[in-house]
Amino acid sequence: MSLQYIKDVANIKFDKNKCIGCGMCLDVCPHEVFAMTINGVVLEKKDNCIECGACSKNCPVEAIEVKAGVG
């Protein structure tokens, strides 16, 4: 059985212009919200976000903002 999350409620913002492609968000996210592409990091599965904040706390350039709420 796979878990399903509520669609379109996660309060996470990703600023691709600030991102330096370090991949830290990929390493710390427990639900594989981010992915690395040939063009850099992308917010691939926003609905998987549980708003734990690990990505934003570990982003060296503050490209990610998470506000805990429903997620």
Buried (B, 14 or more C-beta within 10 A) or exposed (E): EEEEBEEEEBBBEBEEEEBEEBEBBBEBBEBEBBBEEEEEBBBEBBBBBBBBBBBBEBBEEEBBBBEEEEB
